[in-house]
Amino acid sequence: MHYGHFDDKAREYVITRPDTPRPWSNYLGSTEYGAIITNHAGGYSFYKSGATGRFLRMRFNSVPLDQPGRLFYLRDQENGDFWSTSWQPVGKPLDKYKSTCRHGMGYTIIESRYASITTEATYFVPLGQTFEYWRLRVTNKSKRERKLSLFTYCEFANLWSTFQDLVNLQYSQFITRATLEDGILGITCNPNFDFDGQDLTSCNRTWMALSGTPLAGVETTRERFCGPYGGYAAPDAVVKGRCSNFLGEGDNIVGGQQADLTLAPGETKEVFVLLGLGTVKSHGWKTVAEFGNPARCEEEFRKLKASWHAPLKNLQVETPDANFDAMINTWNAYNALITYSWSRSASLVYNGERDGLGFRDTVQDILGATPLLKDGVQSRLELMLTGQLANGGAIPVIKPFSHQPGKEPPPPDHEYRSDDCLWFFNTIPAYVAETGDIDFYSKVLPYADRGEATVLGHLRRALEFNLERTGRNGLPCGLAADWNDCIRLGYHGESVFVAFQVRYGLDVYAGIAEKLVQPGEADWARAELAKLDEKIQKTCWDGEWFIWAIGQDGTIYGTKNFPEGQVYMNTQAWAILSGAATPAQTKQALATMREKLATPYGLMLCAPPFIKANPEIMKATLFNAGIKENAGIFSHTQSWAVMAECLQGNGDQAYAYYRAFMPSAYNDRAEIRQVEPYVHCQTTYSRYNVNEGASRVPWLSGTASWAYYSATHWILGIRPEVDGLRIAPCIPKNWPGFKMRRNFRGRLITIEVQNPHGVSSGVRSLTLDGKPLEGDLVPAGRIKPNSKIVAILG
Ligand code: GLC
């Protein structure tokens, strides 16, 4: 069953059936003024932080999942019938009510048609501004004049704090106040405090205006607008058709505004809600005067779209799979940029409680943004490098607005994660390869707590951190966790996953050192690598697959002899990605993955699930079987399997794995996956659970970054390296080829891959602007603007 389709040209996902299995969401705004919206106009807004800057309320995990939000109601004054301009919350019967929702990049347009009235509501936050627009066009499609009342509705969160707002009601319900100043609503918490209009942080002041039509009345408390029992489906004010103009002092302040519209047959009226930060006096009047007109709104909308669409030009593809193209050209890219911006802080699932930049997640998120963004990536990388401590470990969460390199206290020993800084070995070389800026390795940056080092020095400390903390088999300690948040091996327990990460890191480090002509460093890394390889081979191979980990007490996880979590996907994939696996082990480990972990919906993280294992060590036991870390299909890791298959040239298998978790591949059976078919999610229920196939936690997941990277750099195989562009596709055999248009160091070029012999990989011939090249690397110095690279596989 499908609920919508991809409009690739407009870069929109168009929901044509509003009764989606769950509300399907989108992002508006920026990291300053953030906002979430769903196809039912549900959602919330916040300033900088979802937790401590929340000013528009949405009640999490409610029924439905996304109310309230930014609502428009219409009421026919002649017969009293009313509806909302999004299908929910009124929920008119779908044989009479038509609705379309177009989610675009940074905006959402919801259209409706009911009782011969059509509406189009466009929601967005103009670039660089601290207010949002809700533009509504109402058209009378009937042959007679229509008299309608329009009502706006949203709820303001108290104290700009999600927790105070929903929990501390004995306080937060008594500090609120609404004012009406020259037709603009002012919403205040702690109204007796002055606000100077300058620093918006926690100013607790918002304003809301209706422009384009006279204000007929206001209803400023939820208690009056909805009534005690009307709810959002049949709020009192709308049922009655009038507002009381009561200005609330206490209780729940809401943005209820009324306008009366008389529409001739065929006539369209356009009205605007502008809602933003600051007081009416400091921001409201000025903003409405400048922005509250159709021409300005349209101009801001155009600017916003252009700004979001611009980075996409840096990488566009044309392959035989339209679903794949829809993801790579728009949605996966957008998903990666949103995740890069918001980390794990704000969605319909994350309510702000995870504020800040989780170290490992953020370093990985940078990987997805690197080919797309030409600005900002380096400063984000530098921010993370300055979150590394002088001992080589990392602060688990960086607070970007208050981070003070050189002055941050190190965490207590038992809080270090073993993997945090090892992700630099994926991200930093990718950044340097993208930009060609090899001098970045020589840039000196402070550590979080004390001292400083070059970027190369930071990388060395990262390796030393793990080399200095080893367990009884000489493998890296698991510490508080590795990538898997659910394992507590004990400080001296050993993580095989991290062993592979360290191996990968040493190899990468040696390569960088050679490039920088630092042979001593390269020798050091290679010697450490050889020692580590010996330990890995001695301890980690179980006969048919690599083990998972070794607990502090010596228990081996991920082995034939342990009944739960016998096979762990990450150590198979990373044994191969790191180069630790021998050719025979590689073949066998891949076969084991296919046999024991692969399902139609993706590869399970492990199998069988944990039921009896000690949750003090295997926290996965806390979850139901078949989800998240407990034998669920963890989307984040799928790309590692894809890349491992690509490394062996298995293009068909790699692509089969890719499509199994690719959201758009489920567009025609969206009822299975349930969440948005245009974005990645964190996890999907596996066959060990009654919800098999259903996905959860859409949008904010490391999946976005890795899925984008594995598709573009490994399946399509167009990989920047310091010296040039490597052309190493690993595609399905039945693809006749593909095209990519890519920005390579400021030059837009075209790469065309032809596959006349029906193979997956192996470049038989390569030309640059018609001239033949040896091998599969196009030298950077020879690539010009508009260069055309043609590769023939075979
Ligand atoms: C979540 C966390 C991530 C972790 C993963 C596996 O996605 O955000 O940091 O690596 O779970 O536990």
Boltz pocket constraint, residues with backbone or C-beta under 6 A from the ligand:
constraints:
  - pocket:
      binder: B
      contacts: [[A, 344], [A, 358], [A, 360], [A, 361], [A, 482], [A, 483], [A, 484], [A, 485], [A, 486], [A, 629], [A, 636], [A, 682], [A, 701], [A, 702]]
      max_distance: 6.0
